[in-house]
Amino acid sequence: MWSYVPEENSESGKVSKEIDRLKHKYLPHIVMTDDFDTLWNEYQEEYGKINTKAYLDDLTKEVLRRQALTEHN
């Protein structure tokens, strides 16, 4: 699913952008910090505010679509 890009203005697309924004904001600092737990917990708290269900539902729908395509070939 690394190649899947949701429609930009869809709920899934907005969620994907928000996840990317958080990853870019936090993960480099988390890797380099001496206080991993504090930053990790902050990242997890912010991540938990995102409607990831919309994004995961969209990914699941795409997986099923691709699976159906391969089953018909």
PDB file of N, CA, C and O in Angstrom:
ATOM      1  N   MET A   1       0.804  -1.192   0.000  1.00  0.00           N
ATOM      2  CA  MET A   1       0.000   0.000   0.000  1.00  0.00           C
ATOM      3  C   MET A   1       0.854   1.266   0.000  1.00  0.00           C
ATOM      4  O   MET A   1       0.325   2.378  -0.001  1.00  0.00           O
ATOM      5  N   TRP A   2       2.152   1.097   0.002  1.00  0.00           N
ATOM      6  CA  TRP A   2       3.050   2.261  -0.027  1.00  0.00           C
ATOM      7  C   TRP A   2       2.821   3.111  -1.272  1.00  0.00           C
ATOM      8  O   TRP A   2       3.134   4.301  -1.275  1.00  0.00           O
ATOM      9  N   SER A   3       2.284   2.513  -2.320  1.00  0.00           N
ATOM     10  CA  SER A   3       2.087   3.256  -3.565  1.00  0.00           C
ATOM     11  C   SER A   3       0.734   3.959  -3.639  1.00  0.00           C
ATOM     12  O   SER A   3       0.488   4.726  -4.570  1.00  0.00           O
ATOM     13  N   TYR A   4      -0.142   3.707  -2.674  1.00  0.00           N
ATOM     14  CA  TYR A   4      -1.486   4.285  -2.717  1.00  0.00           C
ATOM     15  C   TYR A   4      -1.469   5.717  -2.181  1.00  0.00           C
ATOM     16  O   TYR A   4      -0.912   5.994  -1.119  1.00  0.00           O
ATOM     17  N   VAL A   5      -2.086   6.604  -2.933  1.00  0.00           N
ATOM     18  CA  VAL A   5      -2.230   7.999  -2.519  1.00  0.00           C
ATOM     19  C   VAL A   5      -3.719   8.328  -2.570  1.00  0.00           C
ATOM     20  O   VAL A   5      -4.324   8.293  -3.641  1.00  0.00           O
ATOM     21  N   PRO A   6      -4.308   8.645  -1.430  1.00  0.00           N
ATOM     22  CA  PRO A   6      -5.740   8.974  -1.437  1.00  0.00           C
ATOM     23  C   PRO A   6      -5.994  10.306  -2.138  1.00  0.00           C
ATOM     24  O   PRO A   6      -5.086  11.123  -2.288  1.00  0.00           O
ATOM     25  N   GLU A   7      -7.232  10.512  -2.561  1.00  0.00           N
ATOM     26  CA  GLU A   7      -7.592  11.785  -3.182  1.00  0.00           C
ATOM     27  C   GLU A   7      -7.311  12.919  -2.195  1.00  0.00           C
ATOM     28  O   GLU A   7      -7.655  12.835  -1.016  1.00  0.00           O
ATOM     29  N   GLU A   8      -6.694  13.959  -2.691  1.00  0.00           N
ATOM     30  CA  GLU A   8      -6.196  15.043  -1.842  1.00  0.00           C
ATOM     31  C   GLU A   8      -7.271  15.674  -0.950  1.00  0.00           C
ATOM     32  O   GLU A   8      -7.017  15.932   0.227  1.00  0.00           O
ATOM     33  N   ASN A   9      -8.440  15.921  -1.484  1.00  0.00           N
ATOM     34  CA  ASN A   9      -9.486  16.616  -0.727  1.00  0.00           C
ATOM     35  C   ASN A   9     -10.439  15.675   0.014  1.00  0.00           C
ATOM     36  O   ASN A   9     -11.380  16.129   0.666  1.00  0.00           O
ATOM     37  N   SER A  10     -10.198  14.374  -0.087  1.00  0.00           N
ATOM     38  CA  SER A  10     -11.041  13.425   0.631  1.00  0.00           C
ATOM     39  C   SER A  10     -10.649  13.425   2.107  1.00  0.00           C
ATOM     40  O   SER A  10      -9.579  13.911   2.473  1.00  0.00           O
ATOM     41  N   GLU A  11     -11.515  12.882   2.942  1.00  0.00           N
ATOM     42  CA  GLU A  11     -11.193  12.769   4.371  1.00  0.00           C
ATOM     43  C   GLU A  11      -9.914  11.969   4.556  1.00  0.00           C
ATOM     44  O   GLU A  11      -9.060  12.327   5.367  1.00  0.00           O
ATOM     45  N   SER A  12      -9.785  10.890   3.803  1.00  0.00           N
ATOM     46  CA  SER A  12      -8.587  10.060   3.871  1.00  0.00           C
ATOM     47  C   SER A  12      -7.337  10.837   3.459  1.00  0.00           C
ATOM     48  O   SER A  12      -6.279  10.688   4.072  1.00  0.00           O
ATOM     49  N   GLY A  13      -7.460  11.657   2.429  1.00  0.00           N
ATOM     50  CA  GLY A  13      -6.333  12.473   1.981  1.00  0.00           C
ATOM     51  C   GLY A  13      -5.910  13.486   3.027  1.00  0.00           C
ATOM     52  O   GLY A  13      -4.719  13.717   3.232  1.00  0.00           O
ATOM     53  N   LYS A  14      -6.883  14.088   3.684  1.00  0.00           N
ATOM     54  CA  LYS A  14      -6.589  15.048   4.756  1.00  0.00           C
ATOM     55  C   LYS A  14      -5.898  14.356   5.926  1.00  0.00           C
ATOM     56  O   LYS A  14      -4.950  14.887   6.504  1.00  0.00           O
ATOM     57  N   VAL A  15      -6.382  13.169   6.264  1.00  0.00           N
ATOM     58  CA  VAL A  15      -5.775  12.401   7.358  1.00  0.00           C
ATOM     59  C   VAL A  15      -4.343  12.013   6.992  1.00  0.00           C
ATOM     60  O   VAL A  15      -3.435  12.114   7.817  1.00  0.00           O
ATOM     61  N   SER A  16      -4.150  11.576   5.768  1.00  0.00           N
ATOM     62  CA  SER A  16      -2.811  11.193   5.309  1.00  0.00           C
ATOM     63  C   SER A  16      -1.836  12.363   5.440  1.00  0.00           C
ATOM     64  O   SER A  16      -0.701  12.187   5.882  1.00  0.00           O
ATOM     65  N   LYS A  17      -2.283  13.549   5.053  1.00  0.00           N
ATOM     66  CA  LYS A  17      -1.435  14.740   5.175  1.00  0.00           C
ATOM     67  C   LYS A  17      -1.118  15.046   6.634  1.00  0.00           C
ATOM     68  O   LYS A  17       0.008  15.414   6.969  1.00  0.00           O
ATOM     69  N   GLU A  18      -2.115  14.893   7.496  1.00  0.00           N
ATOM     70  CA  GLU A  18      -1.901  15.167   8.920  1.00  0.00           C
ATOM     71  C   GLU A  18      -0.921  14.160   9.533  1.00  0.00           C
ATOM     72  O   GLU A  18      -0.073  14.531  10.344  1.00  0.00           O
ATOM     73  N   ILE A  19      -1.038  12.905   9.149  1.00  0.00           N
ATOM     74  CA  ILE A  19      -0.092  11.884   9.622  1.00  0.00           C
ATOM     75  C   ILE A  19       1.315  12.222   9.150  1.00  0.00           C
ATOM     76  O   ILE A  19       2.267  12.159   9.928  1.00  0.00           O
ATOM     77  N   ASP A  20       1.447  12.577   7.892  1.00  0.00           N
ATOM     78  CA  ASP A  20       2.766  12.962   7.357  1.00  0.00           C
ATOM     79  C   ASP A  20       3.339  14.168   8.088  1.00  0.00           C
ATOM     80  O   ASP A  20       4.527  14.206   8.406  1.00  0.00           O
ATOM     81  N   ARG A  21       2.480  15.158   8.354  1.00  0.00           N
ATOM     82  CA  ARG A  21       2.931  16.357   9.063  1.00  0.00           C
ATOM     83  C   ARG A  21       3.478  15.993  10.441  1.00  0.00           C
ATOM     84  O   ARG A  21       4.534  16.476  10.849  1.00  0.00           O
ATOM     85  N   LEU A  22       2.745  15.135  11.155  1.00  0.00           N
ATOM     86  CA  LEU A  22       3.200  14.716  12.479  1.00  0.00           C
ATOM     87  C   LEU A  22       4.497  13.925  12.413  1.00  0.00           C
ATOM     88  O   LEU A  22       5.397  14.128  13.227  1.00  0.00           O
ATOM     89  N   LYS A  23       4.591  13.018  11.438  1.00  0.00           N
ATOM     90  CA  LYS A  23       5.823  12.226  11.297  1.00  0.00           C
ATOM     91  C   LYS A  23       7.020  13.131  11.068  1.00  0.00           C
ATOM     92  O   LYS A  23       8.074  12.939  11.676  1.00  0.00           O
ATOM     93  N   HIS A  24       6.863  14.113  10.195  1.00  0.00           N
ATOM     94  CA  HIS A  24       7.974  15.014   9.892  1.00  0.00           C
ATOM     95  C   HIS A  24       8.306  15.925  11.074  1.00  0.00           C
ATOM     96  O   HIS A  24       9.465  16.291  11.274  1.00  0.00           O
ATOM     97  N   LYS A  25       7.308  16.281  11.839  1.00  0.00           N
ATOM     98  CA  LYS A  25       7.525  17.153  12.996  1.00  0.00           C
ATOM     99  C   LYS A  25       8.217  16.405  14.137  1.00  0.00           C
ATOM    100  O   LYS A  25       9.144  16.932  14.753  1.00  0.00           O
ATOM    101  N   TYR A  26       7.769  15.179  14.419  1.00  0.00           N
ATOM    102  CA  TYR A  26       8.222  14.483  15.626  1.00  0.00           C
ATOM    103  C   TYR A  26       9.320  13.451  15.423  1.00  0.00           C
ATOM    104  O   TYR A  26      10.273  13.414  16.200  1.00  0.00           O
ATOM    105  N   LEU A  27       9.212  12.617  14.405  1.00  0.00           N
ATOM    106  CA  LEU A  27      10.089  11.451  14.328  1.00  0.00           C
ATOM    107  C   LEU A  27      11.584  11.770  14.280  1.00  0.00           C
ATOM    108  O   LEU A  27      12.356  11.075  14.940  1.00  0.00           O
ATOM    109  N   PRO A  28      12.029  12.775  13.541  1.00  0.00           N
ATOM    110  CA  PRO A  28      13.468  13.079  13.587  1.00  0.00           C
ATOM    111  C   PRO A  28      13.935  13.443  14.998  1.00  0.00           C
ATOM    112  O   PRO A  28      15.028  13.061  15.416  1.00  0.00           O
ATOM    113  N   HIS A  29      13.107  14.176  15.719  1.00  0.00           N
ATOM    114  CA  HIS A  29      13.463  14.574  17.080  1.00  0.00           C
ATOM    115  C   HIS A  29      13.418  13.382  18.040  1.00  0.00           C
ATOM    116  O   HIS A  29      14.252  13.265  18.938  1.00  0.00           O
ATOM    117  N   ILE A  30      12.445  12.509  17.841  1.00  0.00           N
ATOM    118  CA  ILE A  30      12.320  11.323  18.692  1.00  0.00           C
ATOM    119  C   ILE A  30      13.556  10.444  18.559  1.00  0.00           C
ATOM    120  O   ILE A  30      14.060   9.918  19.551  1.00  0.00           O
ATOM    121  N   VAL A  31      14.033  10.290  17.353  1.00  0.00           N
ATOM    122  CA  VAL A  31      15.206   9.443  17.106  1.00  0.00           C
ATOM    123  C   VAL A  31      16.459  10.017  17.776  1.00  0.00           C
ATOM    124  O   VAL A  31      17.328   9.267  18.221  1.00  0.00           O
ATOM    125  N   MET A  32      16.545  11.336  17.845  1.00  0.00           N
ATOM    126  CA  MET A  32      17.776  11.971  18.315  1.00  0.00           C
ATOM    127  C   MET A  32      17.726  12.452  19.768  1.00  0.00           C
ATOM    128  O   MET A  32      18.739  12.919  20.288  1.00  0.00           O
ATOM    129  N   THR A  33      16.587  12.348  20.423  1.00  0.00           N
ATOM    130  CA  THR A  33      16.452  12.914  21.762  1.00  0.00           C
ATOM    131  C   THR A  33      17.046  12.017  22.851  1.00  0.00           C
ATOM    132  O   THR A  33      17.168  10.803  22.691  1.00  0.00           O
ATOM    133  N   ASP A  34      17.400  12.649  23.937  1.00  0.00           N
ATOM    134  CA  ASP A  34      17.808  11.910  25.137  1.00  0.00           C
ATOM    135  C   ASP A  34      16.596  11.576  25.997  1.00  0.00           C
ATOM    136  O   ASP A  34      16.694  10.788  26.937  1.00  0.00           O
ATOM    137  N   ASP A  35      15.462  12.172  25.677  1.00  0.00           N
ATOM    138  CA  ASP A  35      14.231  11.958  26.435  1.00  0.00           C
ATOM    139  C   ASP A  35      13.172  11.339  25.529  1.00  0.00           C
ATOM    140  O   ASP A  35      12.133  11.943  25.262  1.00  0.00           O
ATOM    141  N   PHE A  36      13.452  10.130  25.063  1.00  0.00           N
ATOM    142  CA  PHE A  36      12.587   9.438  24.111  1.00  0.00           C
ATOM    143  C   PHE A  36      11.146   9.342  24.607  1.00  0.00           C
ATOM    144  O   PHE A  36      10.211   9.671  23.876  1.00  0.00           O
ATOM    145  N   ASP A  37      10.969   8.897  25.836  1.00  0.00           N
ATOM    146  CA  ASP A  37       9.619   8.628  26.340  1.00  0.00           C
ATOM    147  C   ASP A  37       8.719   9.866  26.306  1.00  0.00           C
ATOM    148  O   ASP A  37       7.549   9.776  25.936  1.00  0.00           O
ATOM    149  N   THR A  38       9.263  11.013  26.689  1.00  0.00           N
ATOM    150  CA  THR A  38       8.461  12.231  26.707  1.00  0.00           C
ATOM    151  C   THR A  38       8.001  12.604  25.303  1.00  0.00           C
ATOM    152  O   THR A  38       6.819  12.865  25.076  1.00  0.00           O
ATOM    153  N   LEU A  39       8.943  12.626  24.361  1.00  0.00           N
ATOM    154  CA  LEU A  39       8.572  12.991  22.986  1.00  0.00           C
ATOM    155  C   LEU A  39       7.678  11.940  22.348  1.00  0.00           C
ATOM    156  O   LEU A  39       6.744  12.283  21.623  1.00  0.00           O
ATOM    157  N   TRP A  40       7.948  10.669  22.605  1.00  0.00           N
ATOM    158  CA  TRP A  40       7.122   9.595  22.045  1.00  0.00           C
ATOM    159  C   TRP A  40       5.684   9.715  22.553  1.00  0.00           C
ATOM    160  O   TRP A  40       4.730   9.577  21.788  1.00  0.00           O
ATOM    161  N   ASN A  41       5.545   9.972  23.848  1.00  0.00           N
ATOM    162  CA  ASN A  41       4.202  10.124  24.416  1.00  0.00           C
ATOM    163  C   ASN A  41       3.485  11.328  23.829  1.00  0.00           C
ATOM    164  O   ASN A  41       2.284  11.264  23.567  1.00  0.00           O
ATOM    165  N   GLU A  42       4.202  12.423  23.621  1.00  0.00           N
ATOM    166  CA  GLU A  42       3.619  13.609  23.001  1.00  0.00           C
ATOM    167  C   GLU A  42       3.170  13.298  21.573  1.00  0.00           C
ATOM    168  O   GLU A  42       2.076  13.687  21.164  1.00  0.00           O
ATOM    169  N   TYR A  43       4.011  12.601  20.824  1.00  0.00           N
ATOM    170  CA  TYR A  43       3.679  12.192  19.458  1.00  0.00           C
ATOM    171  C   TYR A  43       2.434  11.301  19.453  1.00  0.00           C
ATOM    172  O   TYR A  43       1.526  11.507  18.648  1.00  0.00           O
ATOM    173  N   GLN A  44       2.393  10.329  20.334  1.00  0.00           N
ATOM    174  CA  GLN A  44       1.251   9.418  20.406  1.00  0.00           C
ATOM    175  C   GLN A  44      -0.037  10.164  20.775  1.00  0.00           C
ATOM    176  O   GLN A  44      -1.112   9.852  20.264  1.00  0.00           O
ATOM    177  N   GLU A  45       0.085  11.145  21.660  1.00  0.00           N
ATOM    178  CA  GLU A  45      -1.085  11.935  22.041  1.00  0.00           C
ATOM    179  C   GLU A  45      -1.620  12.716  20.841  1.00  0.00           C
ATOM    180  O   GLU A  45      -2.828  12.733  20.603  1.00  0.00           O
ATOM    181  N   GLU A  46      -0.741  13.353  20.092  1.00  0.00           N
ATOM    182  CA  GLU A  46      -1.146  14.101  18.902  1.00  0.00           C
ATOM    183  C   GLU A  46      -1.700  13.164  17.829  1.00  0.00           C
ATOM    184  O   GLU A  46      -2.697  13.482  17.181  1.00  0.00           O
ATOM    185  N   TYR A  47      -1.059  12.014  17.643  1.00  0.00           N
ATOM    186  CA  TYR A  47      -1.509  11.029  16.659  1.00  0.00           C
ATOM    187  C   TYR A  47      -2.911  10.530  17.009  1.00  0.00           C
ATOM    188  O   TYR A  47      -3.738  10.303  16.126  1.00  0.00           O
ATOM    189  N   GLY A  48      -3.163  10.363  18.295  1.00  0.00           N
ATOM    190  CA  GLY A  48      -4.460   9.880  18.753  1.00  0.00           C
ATOM    191  C   GLY A  48      -5.603  10.833  18.460  1.00  0.00           C
ATOM    192  O   GLY A  48      -6.764  10.426  18.476  1.00  0.00           O
ATOM    193  N   LYS A  49      -5.296  12.091  18.194  1.00  0.00           N
ATOM    194  CA  LYS A  49      -6.329  13.083  17.871  1.00  0.00           C
ATOM    195  C   LYS A  49      -6.764  13.014  16.405  1.00  0.00           C
ATOM    196  O   LYS A  49      -7.757  13.630  16.017  1.00  0.00           O
ATOM    197  N   ILE A  50      -6.024  12.270  15.607  1.00  0.00           N
ATOM    198  CA  ILE A  50      -6.313  12.169  14.175  1.00  0.00           C
ATOM    199  C   ILE A  50      -7.345  11.070  13.927  1.00  0.00           C
ATOM    200  O   ILE A  50      -7.312  10.025  14.577  1.00  0.00           O
ATOM    201  N   ASN A  51      -8.249  11.305  12.997  1.00  0.00           N
ATOM    202  CA  ASN A  51      -9.258  10.311  12.628  1.00  0.00           C
ATOM    203  C   ASN A  51      -8.626   9.257  11.708  1.00  0.00           C
ATOM    204  O   ASN A  51      -8.917   9.209  10.513  1.00  0.00           O
ATOM    205  N   THR A  52      -7.775   8.432  12.270  1.00  0.00           N
ATOM    206  CA  THR A  52      -7.081   7.443  11.453  1.00  0.00           C
ATOM    207  C   THR A  52      -8.030   6.399  10.872  1.00  0.00           C
ATOM    208  O   THR A  52      -7.705   5.754   9.876  1.00  0.00           O
ATOM    209  N   LYS A  53      -9.194   6.229  11.483  1.00  0.00           N
ATOM    210  CA  LYS A  53     -10.162   5.246  10.970  1.00  0.00           C
ATOM    211  C   LYS A  53     -10.538   5.560   9.528  1.00  0.00           C
ATOM    212  O   LYS A  53     -10.650   4.649   8.708  1.00  0.00           O
ATOM    213  N   ALA A  54     -10.732   6.828   9.208  1.00  0.00           N
ATOM    214  CA  ALA A  54     -11.076   7.213   7.833  1.00  0.00           C
ATOM    215  C   ALA A  54      -9.990   6.781   6.866  1.00  0.00           C
ATOM    216  O   ALA A  54     -10.278   6.275   5.781  1.00  0.00           O
ATOM    217  N   TYR A  55      -8.746   6.981   7.259  1.00  0.00           N
ATOM    218  CA  TYR A  55      -7.610   6.614   6.406  1.00  0.00           C
ATOM    219  C   TYR A  55      -7.489   5.092   6.290  1.00  0.00           C
ATOM    220  O   TYR A  55      -7.311   4.562   5.193  1.00  0.00           O
ATOM    221  N   LEU A  56      -7.586   4.401   7.410  1.00  0.00           N
ATOM    222  CA  LEU A  56      -7.469   2.936   7.383  1.00  0.00           C
ATOM    223  C   LEU A  56      -8.622   2.288   6.624  1.00  0.00           C
ATOM    224  O   LEU A  56      -8.424   1.294   5.925  1.00  0.00           O
ATOM    225  N   ASP A  57      -9.814   2.840   6.756  1.00  0.00           N
ATOM    226  CA  ASP A  57     -10.960   2.326   5.984  1.00  0.00           C
ATOM    227  C   ASP A  57     -10.721   2.494   4.487  1.00  0.00           C
ATOM    228  O   ASP A  57     -11.047   1.608   3.696  1.00  0.00           O
ATOM    229  N   ASP A  58     -10.154   3.629   4.105  1.00  0.00           N
ATOM    230  CA  ASP A  58      -9.847   3.877   2.694  1.00  0.00           C
ATOM    231  C   ASP A  58      -8.772   2.907   2.198  1.00  0.00           C
ATOM    232  O   ASP A  58      -8.873   2.379   1.091  1.00  0.00           O
ATOM    233  N   LEU A  59      -7.752   2.675   3.012  1.00  0.00           N
ATOM    234  CA  LEU A  59      -6.708   1.711   2.624  1.00  0.00           C
ATOM    235  C   LEU A  59      -7.291   0.311   2.466  1.00  0.00           C
ATOM    236  O   LEU A  59      -6.952  -0.403   1.523  1.00  0.00           O
ATOM    237  N   THR A  60      -8.157  -0.075   3.379  1.00  0.00           N
ATOM    238  CA  THR A  60      -8.789  -1.399   3.303  1.00  0.00           C
ATOM    239  C   THR A  60      -9.608  -1.526   2.022  1.00  0.00           C
ATOM    240  O   THR A  60      -9.558  -2.551   1.341  1.00  0.00           O
ATOM    241  N   LYS A  61     -10.355  -0.486   1.706  1.00  0.00           N
ATOM    242  CA  LYS A  61     -11.156  -0.482   0.470  1.00  0.00           C
ATOM    243  C   LYS A  61     -10.254  -0.654  -0.755  1.00  0.00           C
ATOM    244  O   LYS A  61     -10.599  -1.385  -1.683  1.00  0.00           O
ATOM    245  N   GLU A  62      -9.097   0.021  -0.756  1.00  0.00           N
ATOM    246  CA  GLU A  62      -8.166  -0.087  -1.878  1.00  0.00           C
ATOM    247  C   GLU A  62      -7.538  -1.474  -1.956  1.00  0.00           C
ATOM    248  O   GLU A  62      -7.360  -2.007  -3.051  1.00  0.00           O
ATOM    249  N   VAL A  63      -7.205  -2.056  -0.830  1.00  0.00           N
ATOM    250  CA  VAL A  63      -6.658  -3.425  -0.813  1.00  0.00           C
ATOM    251  C   VAL A  63      -7.673  -4.387  -1.422  1.00  0.00           C
ATOM    252  O   VAL A  63      -7.321  -5.221  -2.256  1.00  0.00           O
ATOM    253  N   LEU A  64      -8.922  -4.270  -1.007  1.00  0.00           N
ATOM    254  CA  LEU A  64      -9.966  -5.154  -1.534  1.00  0.00           C
ATOM    255  C   LEU A  64     -10.175  -4.941  -3.031  1.00  0.00           C
ATOM    256  O   LEU A  64     -10.413  -5.898  -3.768  1.00  0.00           O
ATOM    257  N   ARG A  65     -10.086  -3.693  -3.478  1.00  0.00           N
ATOM    258  CA  ARG A  65     -10.224  -3.405  -4.908  1.00  0.00           C
ATOM    259  C   ARG A  65      -9.098  -4.062  -5.698  1.00  0.00           C
ATOM    260  O   ARG A  65      -9.335  -4.670  -6.742  1.00  0.00           O
ATOM    261  N   ARG A  66      -7.883  -3.937  -5.199  1.00  0.00           N
ATOM    262  CA  ARG A  66      -6.729  -4.527  -5.887  1.00  0.00           C
ATOM    263  C   ARG A  66      -6.802  -6.051  -5.861  1.00  0.00           C
ATOM    264  O   ARG A  66      -6.467  -6.718  -6.840  1.00  0.00           O
ATOM    265  N   GLN A  67      -7.238  -6.580  -4.748  1.00  0.00           N
ATOM    266  CA  GLN A  67      -7.392  -8.033  -4.639  1.00  0.00           C
ATOM    267  C   GLN A  67      -8.406  -8.538  -5.659  1.00  0.00           C
ATOM    268  O   GLN A  67      -8.172  -9.555  -6.312  1.00  0.00           O
ATOM    269  N   ALA A  68      -9.520  -7.843  -5.800  1.00  0.00           N
ATOM    270  CA  ALA A  68     -10.537  -8.243  -6.769  1.00  0.00           C
ATOM    271  C   ALA A  68      -9.997  -8.196  -8.183  1.00  0.00           C
ATOM    272  O   ALA A  68     -10.333  -9.054  -8.999  1.00  0.00           O
ATOM    273  N   LEU A  69      -9.169  -7.214  -8.487  1.00  0.00           N
ATOM    274  CA  LEU A  69      -8.571  -7.106  -9.818  1.00  0.00           C
ATOM    275  C   LEU A  69      -7.684  -8.307 -10.128  1.00  0.00           C
ATOM    276  O   LEU A  69      -7.718  -8.848 -11.233  1.00  0.00           O
ATOM    277  N   THR A  70      -6.884  -8.720  -9.134  1.00  0.00           N
ATOM    278  CA  THR A  70      -5.975  -9.854  -9.366  1.00  0.00           C
ATOM    279  C   THR A  70      -6.735 -11.174  -9.442  1.00  0.00           C
ATOM    280  O   THR A  70      -6.301 -12.097 -10.131  1.00  0.00           O
ATOM    281  N   GLU A  71      -7.856 -11.273  -8.748  1.00  0.00           N
ATOM    282  CA  GLU A  71      -8.654 -12.499  -8.786  1.00  0.00           C
ATOM    283  C   GLU A  71      -9.351 -12.669 -10.123  1.00  0.00           C
ATOM    284  O   GLU A  71      -9.637 -13.795 -10.529  1.00  0.00           O
ATOM    285  N   HIS A  72      -9.629 -11.578 -10.811  1.00  0.00           N
ATOM    286  CA  HIS A  72     -10.306 -11.649 -12.103  1.00  0.00           C
ATOM    287  C   HIS A  72      -9.360 -11.829 -13.273  1.00  0.00           C
ATOM    288  O   HIS A  72      -9.804 -12.002 -14.407  1.00  0.00           O
ATOM    289  N   ASN A  73      -8.077 -11.791 -13.018  1.00  0.00           N
ATOM    290  CA  ASN A  73      -7.099 -11.965 -14.110  1.00  0.00           C
ATOM    291  C   ASN A  73      -6.619 -13.372 -14.197  1.00  0.00           C
ATOM    292  O   ASN A  73      -5.797 -13.692 -15.056  1.00  0.00           O
TER     293      ASN A  73
END
